[in-house]
């Protein structure tokens, strides 16, 4: 006997959030077509551009990505010449991250599509409900931050 049936599953927050995650990914990729960036790569580039010289651990904390995802993301971006990693002279284990001119150019090309993606995602709700929805998402994420495998550390 199932504890949760089909009807309950279709209304479960976890199920709906996973579906929304799939939608977000698809819309982002549509709107940024030609940039060849995933949402995680785009987010990493935004953070690195805004805080040049941060190390991979700090990127992991800000992006709330696990160590292997951050390493993979950074390696892919570096391989494409979009960011650079340099050994931190104060801590030889750490790598300081900076965005390259090529990376900044691509980031700036991707920003309008990323913005359109966010607008498309929230469009069905209208302005007032969108703001409330985002506030509620933040509230849920913040309330359960420590339950995450990779808590967000602003």
C-alpha positions as CSV (number, residue, x, y, z in Angstrom):
1,X,0.0,0.0,0.0
2,X,1.3,3.4,-1.0
3,X,1.5,6.2,1.6
4,X,1.1,8.8,-1.1
5,X,-1.1,8.3,-4.1
6,X,-0.9,9.9,-7.5
7,X,-3.2,12.8,-6.6
8,X,-1.2,13.6,-3.5
9,X,2.1,13.3,-5.4
10,X,1.0,15.8,-8.0
11,X,0.3,18.3,-5.2
12,X,3.5,17.6,-3.2
13,X,5.8,20.6,-2.8
14,X,8.9,18.5,-3.6
15,X,7.4,17.1,-6.8
16,X,6.2,20.6,-7.9
17,X,9.6,22.2,-7.1
18,X,11.4,19.5,-9.2
19,X,9.0,20.1,-12.1
20,X,9.6,23.9,-11.8
21,X,13.4,23.2,-11.8
22,X,13.0,21.4,-15.1
23,X,11.0,24.3,-16.5
24,X,13.5,26.9,-15.3
25,X,16.4,24.9,-16.9
26,X,14.5,24.6,-20.2
27,X,13.5,28.3,-20.3
28,X,17.0,29.5,-19.4
29,X,18.5,27.4,-22.2
30,X,16.0,28.7,-24.7
31,X,16.5,32.3,-23.8
32,X,20.3,32.1,-23.7
33,X,20.6,29.9,-26.8
34,X,23.9,30.4,-28.5
35,X,25.7,31.3,-25.2
36,X,26.3,27.6,-24.3
37,X,25.9,28.2,-20.6
38,X,24.0,26.3,-17.9
39,X,22.3,28.2,-15.2
40,X,25.0,27.1,-12.8
41,X,27.8,28.3,-15.1
42,X,26.0,31.6,-15.6
43,X,25.5,32.0,-11.9
44,X,29.2,31.2,-11.2
45,X,30.3,33.8,-13.8
46,X,28.0,36.5,-12.3
47,X,29.5,35.8,-8.8
48,X,33.1,35.7,-10.1
49,X,32.6,38.9,-12.1
50,X,31.0,40.7,-9.1
51,X,33.6,39.4,-6.6
52,X,36.9,38.9,-8.5
53,X,39.5,37.0,-6.6
54,X,37.2,34.8,-4.6
55,X,38.3,31.2,-4.2
56,X,36.4,28.1,-5.1
57,X,35.3,27.5,-1.5
58,X,33.7,30.9,-1.4
59,X,32.0,30.3,-4.8
60,X,30.7,27.0,-3.4
61,X,29.2,28.8,-0.4
62,X,27.6,31.7,-2.4
63,X,26.3,29.5,-5.2
64,X,25.1,26.7,-2.8
65,X,26.7,24.1,-5.0
66,X,28.6,21.0,-3.8
67,X,32.3,20.8,-4.2
68,X,32.3,18.5,-7.2
69,X,29.7,20.7,-9.0
70,X,31.8,23.8,-8.4
71,X,35.0,22.1,-9.5
72,X,33.3,20.8,-12.7
73,X,31.7,24.2,-13.4
74,X,35.0,26.1,-12.8
75,X,37.0,23.6,-14.9
76,X,34.6,23.9,-17.8
77,X,34.6,27.7,-17.7
78,X,38.4,27.8,-17.5
79,X,38.7,25.3,-20.4
80,X,36.6,27.7,-22.5
81,X,38.8,30.7,-21.5
82,X,35.9,32.4,-19.7
83,X,37.6,32.5,-16.2
84,X,41.1,32.1,-14.8
85,X,42.3,30.3,-11.7
86,X,45.4,31.4,-10.0
87,X,47.1,30.0,-6.9
88,X,46.5,32.2,-3.9
89,X,49.9,33.3,-2.7
90,X,48.6,33.5,0.9
91,X,47.2,29.9,0.8
92,X,48.7,27.7,-1.9
93,X,45.8,25.3,-1.6
94,X,43.3,27.9,-2.7
95,X,42.6,29.1,-6.2
96,X,41.5,32.7,-6.9
97,X,39.0,33.1,-9.6
98,X,38.7,36.0,-12.1
99,X,36.6,36.4,-15.2
100,X,38.4,37.0,-18.5
101,X,37.6,39.6,-21.1
102,X,36.1,36.8,-23.2
103,X,34.1,35.6,-20.2
104,X,32.8,39.1,-19.5
105,X,31.8,39.5,-23.1
106,X,29.8,36.2,-23.0
107,X,28.3,37.1,-19.6
108,X,27.1,40.4,-20.9
109,X,25.6,38.7,-24.0
110,X,23.8,36.1,-21.8
111,X,22.4,38.6,-19.3
112,X,19.4,39.8,-21.4
113,X,18.4,36.2,-22.1
114,X,18.8,35.3,-18.4
115,X,16.5,38.3,-17.5
116,X,14.0,37.2,-20.1
117,X,14.0,33.7,-18.6
118,X,13.2,35.0,-15.2
119,X,10.4,37.2,-16.6
120,X,8.9,34.2,-18.5
121,X,9.1,32.0,-15.5
122,X,7.1,34.4,-13.4
123,X,4.8,35.8,-16.1
124,X,1.9,33.5,-15.3
125,X,1.7,35.1,-11.8
126,X,1.7,38.8,-12.6
127,X,3.8,41.3,-10.8
128,X,2.3,41.3,-7.3
129,X,2.0,37.5,-7.0
130,X,5.5,37.1,-8.5
131,X,7.0,39.2,-5.8
132,X,5.1,37.2,-3.2
133,X,6.1,33.9,-4.7
134,X,9.8,34.8,-4.8
135,X,9.6,36.0,-1.2
136,X,8.0,32.7,-0.2
137,X,10.6,30.7,-2.0
138,X,13.3,32.6,-0.2
139,X,11.6,32.1,3.1
140,X,11.3,28.3,2.6
141,X,15.0,28.1,1.3
142,X,16.2,30.2,4.2
143,X,14.2,28.3,6.8
144,X,15.7,25.0,5.6
145,X,19.1,26.2,4.7
146,X,20.9,24.1,7.2
147,X,19.1,20.9,6.0
148,X,20.7,21.3,2.6
149,X,23.7,19.3,1.6
150,X,25.3,22.6,0.6
151,X,23.9,25.5,2.7
152,X,24.0,28.9,1.2
153,X,26.6,31.1,2.9
154,X,26.1,34.7,2.0
